[in-house]
Amino acid sequence: MIFEQIHVECYSGYKANECPVAFTFRDQRWEVAEIVDRWYEGSREAGRPALNYFKVRTRE
């Protein structure tokens, strides 16, 4: 599997980097219009970081 790196801009409210507001992918900036779904992975198992995943709809 090939992964591509993106830059994510996040809203920080109650906690740091709470949810995405925009991201840059292949030199194009996309604004998040809606968070469609989110899920979590890790952190309860030793040695695994806590990961937050978001499925988003963009304004574009």
N, C-alpha and C positions, 0 to 999 in steps of 0.2 A: 504494500500500500504506500502511495506517495502522499506526503502531507505538504501543504503550502502554508507558509506563515502569513498571518494577517495582523494588523494593528487594530485593537479594539479600544474605543473610548467608552468609559463607564460612568454611570451615575453613582455617586457615593452619598448615601443617606444614613440610615441606621448603622450600616457597616460599610467598610471600604469596598469599592468595586462591586456594588450591589447588583447592577444590571447594565447591559449594553445600551448605549444611545446612538452609536455610530461605529462603523468599522471601515478600514481601508483594505481593499483587496485588488491586487494587480494595478496599483496606482490610481484606483478610483475609490472615492469616498461614498459610502452608502449610509443614509440615516435610517435608524430603526423606527418604523411606524407602530409596530405591535410585536409583543412577545407571544408567539403562538403556543409554545410549549417550553418546559424546562425540566431538567432532571439532574441528579447528583450521582457521583460515583466516588468511592474511596473514603478515606479518612477514618473509618471504623476499623480498618485492617492496618496492622502495624506495617510501616514502611511504604504505605501508599498515600499520596497526597489527596486532599479533597479537590474534586473537579466539579465545576458547574458547567452544564451545557445548556445552550439556548437555541431554540428554533425560532427565527424571527421573520417578519415580513417587512420589507423596506418601503420607503415612501415612493421610490422610483417604480 
